[in-house]
Amino acid sequence: MSNTKYIAPLVVEGKPTDAERIKAHSNYLRGSIVQDLKDNLTGGFNGDNFSLIRFHGMYQQDDRDLRAERAEQKLDARHAVMLRCRLPGGVITPKQWLAIDQFAAEKTLYGSIRLTNRQTFQFHGILKKHLKAVHRMLNNVGLDSVGTANDVNRNVLCSSNPMESVIHQEAYEWAHKISAHLLPHTRAYAEIWLNTEKIKTIDSEPILGATYLPRKFKTTIVVPPHNEVDLHANDMNFIAITRAGSLIGFNLLIGGGLSIEHNNKKTYPRTASEFGYFPVHKTLDVAEAVVSIQRDWGNRTNRTNAKTKYTLDRVGLDTFKTEIERRSGVNFEPIRPYQFTTRGDRFGWIKGIDHTWNLTVFVENGRLLDYPNRPLKTGVAEIAKAHEGNFRLTANQNLMIAGVTELEKNKIEHLAHSYGLIDNISHQRKNSMACVSFPTCPLAMAEAERILPKFVTEVEKIMEGCGLKDDYIVLRISGCPNGCARALLSEIGLIGKAPGRYNLYLGGNRIGTRIPRIYHENISLQDSLGLLNNLIGEWAKNRKKHEGFGDFVIRSGFVKPILDPAHDFWN
């Protein structure tokens, strides 16, 4: 395919951001990371390396609960690193799991494993002295953290159960192919973390370019009718189209994204736009074309407006579509019919096409830790020791124990029950999610993960009091407006604005195709519960049959629907 750059006028003119300088001067993401690793005077990374380690899948963080105390003692912040693994499609073997379980227990500050809604896992609290050890451990079991953060294509999501049908298996395989095709080509990761020998040939980045993408980029593959990956939160999405039980092509949707800035009307969430249908054999060509266009046309003068959604709105859908066709050699056909009916995970046992069983278990907030009377982390490790299939991580922070034979089914279920992995969980709790937020996320403005369980308990009480015990509302809490918990695709979304204060959004839908609108600004959790008590009561009394909460609040006029986010999200 053609990889020719498109020249101005569609390039944004102006002074590049400092992030562009960092990338341009990094020697293909090496910087001075090697030298920084030898600096024992600080637990953190200096200068540009603070940003560059993100390309290697890591974020420098510190425990914000300890900041004030350490500052009073005239100590540096307790720096540590969060690492996110690359795991396209979310599949991991028991052997791999036991390796990460052991590392989490022995060499992280918190001892936990965090399942994320990027369909992978994160370690929190890795000290600098253990960083090479974690990368070597991952490499030894066939994993890495390349391209899971910063301005590249990140972990590719796909529908969670590849063995549900032949189509699901093919979707999973395409997730791997797309991930591999769009990875950075630089050898910096292997040189720095695995101590591989430097090769004297010159690095090049034929797809991502010498300064990589203007901003982070996210990709999904979705098999209707289940939208369990929340496709509208992502830049590039492939919706599987089938005929006679075979995958024949994809509908392409581009431009989804949820990150905003409080009170900045130049930012807005956006659902992805339909571009057209193309045959399956052109998938990598189309993926490369979309990424290379965003590489060339994306805004490198203002990171706030550098995501694909803003590029698409600035140049226009028709112009973007024509350029994809030119670069990929594809002539889009009209969008093929598809429909979404659900988006959450399907819990319990499901039988696969290979006649084995798959058990999906709920993990609140995705946090695998040994809680009092619920040793979840130990339980998964014990299952890994006994299990001959694999694990599949979902885009909703849950865990699937996959490939269980009929003979092993009772044993696996007994283990899951014994360690609290199967419990009497309400539909409401299963459809609620939060980002990590405090104490480790440097962007956090308010609590999310740590307050979600109690907040859901209060919502459960309201639901039960209204006769809705067996129903649910899609509920998301984000500690800041960056979109990690996908609150701006929920029926009820709370986005942190300051400690203990949130903006309350209402009106998304159950299938994740509509953005909610702000209902009340800068309120406490207690005040939000008061508002929700009244609204849920109205829903219980006046809903139509099977009408979701988000649909009800729009039909009843509590909020107006978002029709054009670029123009009416802030109105």
C-alpha positions in Angstrom: 0.0 0.0 0.0 1.0 3.6 -0.4 2.7 5.2 2.6 3.0 8.7 1.1 2.6 11.6 3.4 -0.3 14.0 2.7 1.1 17.5 2.6 -0.5 20.8 3.9 -3.1 22.4 4.0 -4.5 19.6 6.2 -1.5 19.7 8.5 -2.1 22.0 11.5 0.4 24.8 11.3 2.1 26.2 14.4 4.7 25.5 17.0 4.8 21.8 18.0 4.2 20.9 21.6 7.0 19.9 23.9 5.9 16.3 23.6 6.9 16.5 19.9 10.3 17.8 20.9 10.7 14.9 23.4 9.9 12.3 20.7 12.0 13.9 18.0 15.1 14.1 20.3 14.6 10.6 21.8 16.7 8.5 19.4 13.6 6.4 18.7 12.4 6.3 22.3 15.7 5.6 24.0 16.4 9.0 25.5 18.7 8.6 28.5 16.7 5.9 30.2 19.7 3.6 30.6 21.6 6.2 32.5 18.5 7.1 34.6 18.2 3.5 35.7 21.6 3.7 37.3 20.7 6.8 39.3 20.1 5.6 42.8 19.5 9.1 44.3 15.9 9.1 43.2 13.2 6.5 42.6 11.9 8.4 39.6 12.9 9.3 36.1 14.4 12.6 35.1 13.4 15.1 32.4 12.2 13.6 29.1 12.5 10.1 30.4 9.4 10.7 32.6 7.5 10.7 29.3 9.5 8.3 27.3 9.0 5.3 29.6 5.4 5.5 28.7 6.2 4.3 25.2 7.6 1.2 27.0 4.3 0.6 28.8 5.0 2.3 32.1 3.8 5.4 34.0 5.8 7.0 36.8 3.5 7.5 39.8 3.7 8.0 43.6 1.4 7.2 46.5 -0.6 10.4 46.9 -1.8 9.3 50.3 1.8 9.7 51.5 2.7 13.0 49.7 2.0 15.4 52.6 3.6 13.2 55.2 6.8 12.7 53.1 6.9 16.4 52.2 6.7 17.3 55.9 9.6 14.9 56.5 11.5 16.6 53.6 11.5 13.4 51.7 11.0 12.9 48.0 7.6 11.4 46.9 7.6 7.6 47.0 8.0 7.1 43.3 7.1 3.8 41.7 6.0 2.7 38.3 2.7 1.3 36.9 3.2 -1.2 34.1 0.5 -2.2 31.6 1.0 -5.5 29.6 0.3 -5.8 25.9 -2.3 -8.5 25.6 -4.3 -8.2 22.4 -7.7 -9.9 22.8 -6.9 -10.4 26.5 -5.8 -14.1 26.4 -3.2 -15.4 29.0 -2.1 -18.9 29.9 -2.0 -20.3 33.4 1.8 -20.4 33.2 1.9 -16.7 32.4 -0.6 -16.0 35.1 1.4 -17.7 37.8 4.5 -15.7 36.8 2.7 -12.4 37.1 1.1 -13.5 40.3 4.4 -14.3 41.9 5.9 -11.0 40.7 3.0 -9.0 42.1 3.4 -10.7 45.4 7.1 -10.4 45.7 8.1 -7.2 43.9 5.3 -4.6 44.0 4.3 -2.3 46.8 0.6 -3.2 46.8 0.8 -6.9 46.0 -2.2 -6.8 43.7 -3.0 -7.4 40.0 -5.3 -4.9 38.3 -7.5 -6.1 35.4 -8.2 -3.1 33.3 -10.9 -2.2 30.8 -8.1 -2.2 28.2 -8.5 -6.0 28.3 -5.1 -6.5 30.0 -3.5 -6.3 33.4 -1.5 -3.7 35.3 1.1 -3.9 38.0 1.1 -0.9 40.4 4.0 0.0 42.7 7.1 -1.3 40.9 10.2 0.3 42.3 12.8 1.4 39.8 15.3 -1.3 40.9 12.8 -4.0 39.9 12.0 -2.6 36.4 14.4 -4.8 34.4 13.2 -7.8 36.4 9.6 -7.3 35.4 10.4 -6.9 31.7 12.5 -10.0 31.8 9.8 -11.9 33.6 7.3 -10.9 31.0 9.7 -11.8 28.1 10.4 -15.2 29.7 6.7 -16.1 29.4 6.2 -14.6 26.0 4.7 -11.2 27.0 5.8 -7.6 26.9 4.5 -4.0 27.5 5.4 -2.5 24.2 3.0 0.1 22.9 0.5 0.1 25.8 0.9 3.8 26.6 1.7 7.2 25.0 1.4 8.1 21.4 1.0 4.8 19.7 -1.7 2.2 18.9 -2.4 0.7 22.3 -3.6 -2.8 23.3 -6.1 -4.0 20.7 -9.5 -5.1 22.2 -11.8 -7.7 20.8 -15.0 -9.5 21.8 -14.1 -11.5 24.9 -14.7 -15.2 24.1 -12.9 -16.4 21.0 -14.3 -19.9 21.4 -17.9 -18.8 21.3 -17.9 -19.2 17.6 -15.6 -19.4 14.6 -16.2 -15.7 14.1 -15.0 -14.9 17.6 -11.8 -16.9 17.0 -11.1 -15.1 13.8 -11.7 -11.7 15.5 -9.2 -12.6 18.1 -6.6 -13.6 15.5 -7.2 -10.3 13.7 -6.6 -8.4 17.0 -3.2 -10.1 17.2 -2.4 -9.3 13.6 -3.4 -5.6 13.9 -1.5 -5.2 17.1 1.7 -6.7 15.6 1.4 -4.7 12.4 1.0 -1.3 14.2 3.7 -1.9 16.9 6.7 0.5 17.1 9.7 -0.9 15.1 12.4 0.7 17.3 14.6 -1.8 19.1 14.8 0.5 22.1 12.6 -1.7 24.3 14.7 -4.8 23.9 18.0 -2.9 24.2 17.0 -1.1 27.4 15.0 -3.7 29.3 16.2 -7.1 27.9 19.9 -6.1 27.4 19.9 -7.2 23.7 22.8 -6.2 21.7 22.6 -2.9 19.8 22.4 -3.4 16.0 24.3 -0.8 14.0 21.6 -0.4 11.4 19.4 2.8 11.5 16.0 2.6 13.2 12.9 3.5 11.2 9.2 3.7 11.9 7.5 3.2 8.5 3.9 3.4 9.9 4.2 5.5 13.1 6.8 7.9 11.9 9.9 9.3 13.6 7.8 11.3 16.0 5.1 8.6 16.4 1.4 9.6 16.6 0.2 13.0 17.8 -1.7 11.3 20.7 -2.8 7.9 22.0 -4.7 5.7 19.6 -7.1 2.9 20.5 -8.5 0.0 18.4 -11.2 -2.6 18.8 -12.7 -5.5 16.9 -16.3 -6.2 17.8 -18.6 -9.2 17.0 -22.3 -8.1 17.1 -24.7 -8.2 18.9 -22.4 -7.7 22.0 -20.6 -4.4 22.4 -18.6 -5.5 25.4 -15.6 -3.5 24.3 -17.4 -0.1 24.2 -16.3 0.6 20.7 -17.4 4.2 20.7 -14.6 5.0 23.2 -12.0 4.1 20.6 -10.3 5.7 17.6 -10.6 2.8 15.1 -13.2 0.0 15.2 -13.8 -3.0 13.1 -17.3 -4.6 13.3 -17.3 -8.2 12.1 -19.6 -8.9 9.2 -20.4 -12.6 8.5 -22.1 -14.7 5.8 -23.0 -18.4 6.2 -20.9 -18.6 9.4 -17.8 -17.1 8.0 -16.1 -13.7 8.5 -16.2 -11.9 5.2 -15.3 -8.3 6.1 -15.6 -5.4 8.5 -17.6 -2.2 8.9 -15.1 0.5 9.8 -16.0 3.1 12.4 -13.6 5.9 13.3 -13.3 8.8 15.7 -14.6 7.6 19.1 -13.1 9.1 22.2 -14.3 10.2 25.7 -11.6 12.4 27.2 -12.5 16.0 27.9 -11.2 18.9 30.1 -13.5 20.4 32.6 -15.0 23.7 31.3 -12.9 23.6 28.1 -15.5 23.8 25.4 -12.9 23.0 22.7 -13.0 19.4 24.1 -15.9 17.0 23.9 -16.6 13.3 23.8 -17.5 11.7 20.5 -19.0 8.4 19.3 -17.3 6.8 16.3 -18.5 7.6 12.7 -19.4 4.9 10.2 -17.1 4.9 7.1 -18.1 1.8 5.2 -17.6 -1.9 4.6 -14.5 -3.6 3.2 -13.4 -7.2 2.6 -11.5 -9.0 5.4 -8.3 -9.4 3.4 -7.8 -5.6 3.3 -7.9 -5.3 7.1 -4.2 -4.5 7.7 -4.1 -2.1 4.7 -7.1 -0.2 6.1 -5.7 -0.1 9.7 -2.3 1.2 8.4 -4.0 3.9 6.3 -6.1 5.2 9.2 -3.1 5.3 11.5 -0.9 7.0 9.0 -3.5 9.6 8.2 -3.8 10.5 11.9 0.0 10.5 12.0 0.2 13.1 9.2 -2.9 15.2 9.9 -3.3 15.0 13.6 -2.8 18.2 15.7 0.8 18.4 16.9 0.5 21.9 18.2 -2.1 21.3 20.9 -2.3 17.9 22.6 -5.7 18.7 24.0 -7.1 18.6 20.4 -4.7 15.9 19.0 -7.0 12.8 19.2 -8.4 11.3 16.0 -11.9 12.6 16.8 -10.7 16.2 16.5 -8.8 15.4 13.3 -11.9 13.9 11.8 -14.1 16.8 12.7 -11.5 19.3 11.4 -10.9 17.8 8.0 -14.3 16.3 7.4 -15.5 12.7 7.1 -15.5 12.7 3.3 -12.0 13.9 3.1 -10.7 11.4 5.6 -12.6 8.6 3.9 -11.2 9.5 0.5 -7.7 9.5 1.9 -8.2 6.1 3.5 -9.2 4.7 0.1 -6.3 6.3 -1.6 -3.7 4.9 0.9 -5.2 1.5 1.3 -6.4 0.7 -2.2 -9.9 0.0 -0.8 -13.2 1.3 -2.2 -15.6 1.3 0.6 -19.0 -0.3 0.2 -22.0 0.9 2.1 -22.1 -0.1 5.8 -23.5 -3.6 6.2 -26.4 -4.1 8.6 -25.4 -4.8 12.3 -27.1 -4.4 15.6 -26.0 -4.3 19.3 -28.2 -5.6 22.0 -25.9 -5.8 25.0 -22.5 -4.6 26.2 -21.7 -6.1 29.6 -20.0 -9.4 30.2 -22.1 -12.6 30.3 -21.3 -14.3 33.6 -21.4 -17.9 34.5 -20.8 -20.9 32.2 -20.9 -20.7 28.4 -20.1 -23.7 26.2 -17.6 -23.1 23.4 -17.5 -24.5 19.8 -14.7 -26.8 21.0 -17.1 -28.4 23.5 -15.2 -26.9 26.5 -16.7 -24.6 29.0 -15.9 -20.9 29.9 -16.7 -19.4 33.3 -16.8 -15.6 33.6 -16.4 -14.3 37.1 -17.0 -10.8 38.4 -13.9 -8.9 39.8 -15.0 -5.6 41.4 -12.9 -2.8 39.9 -10.7 -5.5 38.4 -8.6 -5.5 41.6 -7.3 -9.0 42.4 -6.1 -8.9 45.9 -6.6 -11.2 49.0 -9.4 -9.5 50.9 -10.6 -10.6 54.3 -12.7 -13.8 53.8 -12.3 -13.3 50.0 -8.7 -14.3 48.9 -9.4 -13.5 45.2 -5.7 -13.3 44.1 -4.8 -16.6 45.7 -8.0 -18.1 44.2 -7.0 -17.3 40.7 -3.5 -18.6 41.3 -4.9 -21.9 42.6 -7.1 -22.2 39.6 -4.1 -21.5 37.4 -2.3 -24.4 39.0 -5.2 -26.8 38.3 -6.4 -25.4 34.9 -5.3 -26.7 31.5 -7.1 -24.1 29.4 -6.4 -20.4 29.6 -7.7 -17.1 31.1 -9.4 -14.3 29.1 -9.5 -10.8 30.5 -12.5 -8.8 29.5 -12.8 -5.1 28.6 -15.0 -4.7 31.7 -12.4 -5.7 34.2 -13.6 -9.2 34.7 -12.0 -12.7 34.3 -13.0 -15.6 32.1 -11.7 -19.1 33.0 -11.7 -20.6 29.5 -11.3 -24.0 27.9 -12.6 -26.1 30.9 -13.3 -29.7 30.0 -16.5 -31.4 31.2 -14.5 -33.5 33.6 -12.8 -30.4 35.2 -15.9 -28.2 35.3 -16.9 -29.2 38.9 -13.4 -28.8 40.2 -13.0 -25.3 38.7 -16.4 -24.2 40.0 -15.6 -25.5 43.5 -12.3 -23.6 43.5 -14.0 -20.4 42.3 -16.6 -20.7 45.0 -14.1 -21.5 47.7 -12.1 -18.3 47.1 -15.0 -15.9 46.7 -14.7 -15.6 42.9 -18.4 -16.7 42.6 -20.7 -14.9 44.9 -24.2 -13.5 45.0 -23.5 -10.3 43.0 -26.3 -8.0 42.0 -26.9 -7.0 38.4 -26.3 -3.5 39.4 -22.8 -4.2 40.8 -21.9 -6.2 37.7 -22.8 -3.2 35.6 -20.8 -0.7 37.6 -17.1 0.2 37.0 -14.5 2.7 38.1 -11.0 3.8 37.2 -8.0 3.4 39.5 -7.8 7.1 40.6 -6.3 7.6 44.1 -3.8 6.9 45.5 -1.6 6.1 42.5 -3.0 8.0 39.5 -1.3 11.4 39.1 -4.3 12.8 37.2 -6.9 11.9 39.8 -9.1 14.8 41.1 -11.5 12.6 43.2 -11.8 9.1 44.4 -13.2 6.4 42.1 -12.1 2.8 42.7 -12.0 3.1 46.5 -15.5 4.6 46.8 -17.3 2.6 44.1 -18.2 -0.5 46.3 -20.0 1.6 48.9 -21.6 3.9 46.4 -23.0 0.8 44.5 -24.3 -0.5 47.8 -26.3 2.7 48.2 -27.6 2.5 44.7 -28.6 -1.1 45.3 -30.7 0.0 48.3 -32.4 2.6 46.1 -33.1 0.0 43.4 -34.5 -2.5 45.9 -36.7 0.1 47.5 -38.2 0.9 44.1 -38.9 -2.7 43.3 -35.9 -2.9 40.9 -33.7 -5.3 42.7 -33.2 -7.5 39.6 -32.7 -4.6 37.2 -29.6 -2.5 36.6 -28.3 0.9 35.4 -24.9 1.2 33.7 -22.9 3.2 36.2 -19.4 4.5 35.9 -17.2 6.6 38.1 -14.0 8.3 36.8 -11.6 10.2 39.1 -10.9 12.8 36.4 -12.3 13.7 32.9 -9.7 11.6 31.0 -12.2 8.8 30.3 -10.5 5.7 31.7 -13.7 4.4 33.3 -15.8 5.3 30.2 -18.2 7.3 32.3 -19.3 9.3 29.2 -20.8 6.2 27.7 -22.9 5.3 30.8 -26.4 5.8 31.9 -25.2 7.4 35.1 -21.7 8.8 35.0 -19.8 10.5 37.8 -16.6 12.4 36.9 -14.3 13.8 39.6 -13.8 17.5 39.7 -12.2 18.0 43.1 -11.8 15.9 46.3 -15.3 14.7 47.2 -16.9 16.6 44.3 -18.2 15.2 41.0 -20.1 16.2 37.9 -23.2 14.0 37.4 -24.0 12.9 33.8 -27.2 11.1 32.7 -28.7 9.7 29.5 -26.3 7.2 27.9 -27.9 3.9 27.0 -27.4 0.3 27.8 -25.6 -0.7 24.6 -23.1 2.1 24.8 -24.0 4.1 21.7 -25.0 7.4 23.2 -23.2 10.1 25.2 -24.8 11.3 28.5 -25.4 15.0 29.3 -24.3 16.8 32.5 -27.3 16.9 34.9 -25.6 18.5 38.0 -22.2 20.0 38.4 -19.7 19.9 41.4 -21.8 17.9 43.9 -21.0 15.4 46.6 -21.6 11.7 46.4 -24.3 12.1 49.0 -26.1 14.8 47.0 -25.8 12.7 43.9 -27.5 9.8 45.7 -30.3 12.1 46.7 -30.9 13.1 43.1 -30.6 9.5 41.9 -33.1 8.4 44.6 -35.8 10.7 43.0 -34.9 9.9 39.4 -34.8 6.1 39.9 -38.2 6.4 41.7 -39.6 8.2 38.7 -38.1 5.5 36.4 -39.7 2.7 38.5 -43.2 4.3 38.3 -43.2 5.6 34.8 -40.9 3.5 32.6 -42.1 1.8 29.5 -41.7 -2.0 29.4 -38.0 -2.9 29.5 -37.0 0.8 29.1 -33.5 1.5 30.4 -32.8 4.3 32.8 -30.9 6.3 30.3 -33.7 6.1 27.7 -36.2 7.0 30.4 -34.5 10.2 31.6 -34.3 11.5 28.0 -37.9 10.5 27.0 -39.1 12.2 30.2 -37.1 15.4 29.6 -34.8 15.2 32.6 -31.9 15.7 30.1 -31.8 16.4 26.4 -30.0 13.9 24.2 -26.6 14.8 22.8 -27.0 14.9 19.1 -23.8 16.6 17.9 -21.2 16.5 20.7 -18.9 19.0 19.0 -21.6 21.6 19.3 -24.1 20.7 22.0 -22.2 18.7 24.6 -21.6 21.9 26.7 -25.0 23.5 26.0 
